[in-house]
Amino acid sequence: MVQVEVFTTSNKKIGEISVSEDAKVREIKKQIAAISPKLPVERQSVRAEQKGKDLQDELNVQSLGSTRKIYVKDLGPQIGWNTVFILEYAGPLVLYNIIATQPWVFYGDIADESSLSTTALLALGCWSIHYMKRIYETIFIHRFSHGTMPLRNLFKNCGYYWGFAMYVAYHVNHPLFTPPPCTMQIVGLILFAVCELGNLSIHILLRDLRPPGTKVRKIPMPNTNPLTKLYNLVSCPNYTYEFGAWLGFTLLTSCVPAGLFALAGLYQMSIWALGKHRNYKKEFSDYPRNRKAILPFIL
Ligand SMILES: NC(=O)c1ccc[n+]([C@@H]2O[C@H](COP(=O)([O-])OP(=O)(O)OC[C@H]3O[C@@H](n4cnc5c(N)ncnc54)[C@H](OP(=O)(O)O)[C@@H]3O)[C@@H](O)[C@H]2O)c1
């Protein structure tokens, strides 16, 4: 057995635990939870150094080397990963539909329920399909490696998605909304449809990389689905397609708030994609060198 001293990341001693030589970090977390009931396993981030990196649950105690000290950071109250995603996606679906179908709530006297333009109806269809697809993927496709996330993410994520849903819906469904030229709408609609299918294709490919119940990570490679060929150019084609879909929606509606939503998403996804791209190169020595992170040939 190995005696391990447990400290908080502010260097306050919590206590001592003893684990077997071949125990995993997961076992350490269980023991910490036993001596400190305020720190259930999901709230803990265990590190080998005070300011070190989070240690994965599967890591063996032996790989910590001679260290007999570990540090635990309290991640705060947690909430189920799926719960956050479902709530953050159900909100935009419901709110957008309310604004489109009950215009009097928002526009008062100038609203006329029969006045939704064909473009606004198409936009309503695209918006609804997108968020129903996301809820479907969260429940039936993604194999996440985390069970929970900090509770504050729920408020941050819902604020972002719900806020943008109302902002975009208010403008697209406005009684004074003017649709763009027909050709632009058709281009937007086709781009939206192709990118949604592309995004779904990548999510299915990522699901198939990971055996059920594991946290395995592999290098994603294109398969027989032509929409996955984007992996030849970027590390996160699901993000590229996501941006493409919102660009299509922006062309369809010619609406500034929709464009801002597309750009805000691109900004956030670019930060994540650059991080994932860096990690792929660090984790896999044979990682394809020619890929960019999110925008082919650019970023
Ligand atoms: N509009 C916006 O602002 C916006 C922003 C972000 C995301 N989104 C949408 O939400 C979707 C999901 O986002 P995300 O950030 O969760 O995508 P992601 O990080 O690419 O992950 C998607 C799923 O694939 C798994 N995965 C990723 N790389 C893997 C690998 N190399 N091997 C095995 N499994 C792997 C992930 O597991 P882990 O749990 O291990 O990561 C997760 O279950 C995006 O594709 C996009 O459509 C939209």
The ligand as an SDF file (V2000), in Angstrom:
LIG
                    3D

 48 52  0  0  0  0  0  0  0  0999 V2000
  -23.0180   27.3020  -32.4130 N   0  0  0  0  0  0  0  0  0  0  0  0
  -22.1470   27.2310  -31.4400 C   0  0  0  0  0  0  0  0  0  0  0  0
  -21.8220   28.2360  -30.8420 O   0  0  0  0  0  0  0  0  0  0  0  0
  -21.5620   25.9010  -31.0560 C   0  0  0  0  0  0  0  0  0  0  0  0
  -20.4620   25.8760  -30.1830 C   0  0  0  0  0  0  0  0  0  0  0  0
  -19.9260   24.6290  -29.8250 C   0  0  0  0  0  0  0  0  0  0  0  0
  -20.4860   23.4360  -30.3120 C   0  0  0  0  0  0  0  0  0  0  0  0
  -21.5510   23.4940  -31.1410 N   0  0  0  0  0  0  0  0  0  0  0  0
  -22.1390   22.2510  -31.7030 C   0  0  0  0  0  0  0  0  0  0  0  0
  -22.1190   21.2000  -30.7590 O   0  0  0  0  0  0  0  0  0  0  0  0
  -21.4290   20.0680  -31.3260 C   0  0  0  0  0  0  0  0  0  0  0  0
  -20.6950   19.3100  -30.2330 C   0  0  0  0  0  0  0  0  0  0  0  0
  -19.7000   20.1720  -29.6920 O   0  0  0  0  0  0  0  0  0  0  0  0
  -18.4540   19.6140  -28.8730 P   0  0  0  0  0  0  0  0  0  0  0  0
  -17.6090   20.7910  -28.5260 O   0  0  0  0  0  0  0  0  0  0  0  0
  -18.9370   18.7160  -27.7820 O   0  0  0  0  0  0  0  0  0  0  0  0
  -17.7540   18.7010  -30.0190 O   0  0  0  0  0  0  0  0  0  0  0  0
  -16.5030   17.7390  -29.8920 P   0  0  0  0  0  0  0  0  0  0  0  0
  -15.5930   18.2080  -28.8210 O   0  0  0  0  0  0  0  0  0  0  0  0
  -15.9540   17.5720  -31.2610 O   0  0  0  0  0  0  0  0  0  0  0  0
  -17.1130   16.3630  -29.3650 O   0  0  0  0  0  0  0  0  0  0  0  0
  -18.1590   15.6800  -29.9570 C   0  0  0  0  0  0  0  0  0  0  0  0
  -18.1570   14.2520  -29.3900 C   0  0  0  0  0  0  0  0  0  0  0  0
  -17.0910   13.5040  -29.9790 O   0  0  0  0  0  0  0  0  0  0  0  0
  -16.2050   13.0090  -28.9730 C   0  0  0  0  0  0  0  0  0  0  0  0
  -14.8400   13.1040  -29.5130 N   0  0  0  0  0  0  0  0  0  0  0  0
  -14.2000   14.2390  -29.9240 C   0  0  0  0  0  0  0  0  0  0  0  0
  -12.9740   13.9240  -30.3990 N   0  0  0  0  0  0  0  0  0  0  0  0
  -12.8360   12.5820  -30.2780 C   0  0  0  0  0  0  0  0  0  0  0  0
  -11.7830   11.6550  -30.5940 C   0  0  0  0  0  0  0  0  0  0  0  0
  -10.6240   12.0570  -31.1410 N   0  0  0  0  0  0  0  0  0  0  0  0
  -11.9630   10.3270  -30.3370 N   0  0  0  0  0  0  0  0  0  0  0  0
  -13.1260    9.8940  -29.7900 C   0  0  0  0  0  0  0  0  0  0  0  0
  -14.1680   10.7230  -29.4670 N   0  0  0  0  0  0  0  0  0  0  0  0
  -14.0250   12.0360  -29.7040 C   0  0  0  0  0  0  0  0  0  0  0  0
  -16.4200   13.9200  -27.7780 C   0  0  0  0  0  0  0  0  0  0  0  0
  -16.0660   13.2750  -26.5810 O   0  0  0  0  0  0  0  0  0  0  0  0
  -15.4340   14.0670  -25.3060 P   0  0  0  0  0  0  0  0  0  0  0  0
  -16.5400   14.1470  -24.3150 O   0  0  0  0  0  0  0  0  0  0  0  0
  -14.3150   13.1880  -24.8670 O   0  0  0  0  0  0  0  0  0  0  0  0
  -14.9490   15.4160  -25.7770 O   0  0  0  0  0  0  0  0  0  0  0  0
  -17.9140   14.1710  -27.8650 C   0  0  0  0  0  0  0  0  0  0  0  0
  -18.6430   13.1080  -27.3490 O   0  0  0  0  0  0  0  0  0  0  0  0
  -20.4850   20.6940  -32.3670 C   0  0  0  0  0  0  0  0  0  0  0  0
  -20.0800   19.7820  -33.3630 O   0  0  0  0  0  0  0  0  0  0  0  0
  -21.3480   21.7760  -32.9210 C   0  0  0  0  0  0  0  0  0  0  0  0
  -22.2430   21.2390  -33.8550 O   0  0  0  0  0  0  0  0  0  0  0  0
  -22.0880   24.7100  -31.5170 C   0  0  0  0  0  0  0  0  0  0  0  0
  1  2  1  0
  2  3  2  0
  2  4  1  0
  4  5  1  0
  4 48  2  0
  5  6  2  0
  6  7  1  0
  7  8  2  0
  8  9  1  0
  8 48  1  0
  9 10  1  0
  9 46  1  0
 10 11  1  0
 11 12  1  0
 11 44  1  0
 12 13  1  0
 13 14  1  0
 14 15  2  0
 14 16  1  0
 14 17  1  0
 17 18  1  0
 18 19  2  0
 18 20  1  0
 18 21  1  0
 21 22  1  0
 22 23  1  0
 23 24  1  0
 23 42  1  0
 24 25  1  0
 25 26  1  0
 25 36  1  0
 26 27  1  0
 26 35  1  0
 27 28  2  0
 28 29  1  0
 29 30  1  0
 29 35  2  0
 30 31  1  0
 30 32  2  0
 32 33  1  0
 33 34  2  0
 34 35  1  0
 36 37  1  0
 36 42  1  0
 37 38  1  0
 38 39  2  0
 38 40  1  0
 38 41  1  0
 42 43  1  0
 44 45  1  0
 44 46  1  0
 46 47  1  0
M  CHG  2   8   1  16  -1
M  END
$$$$
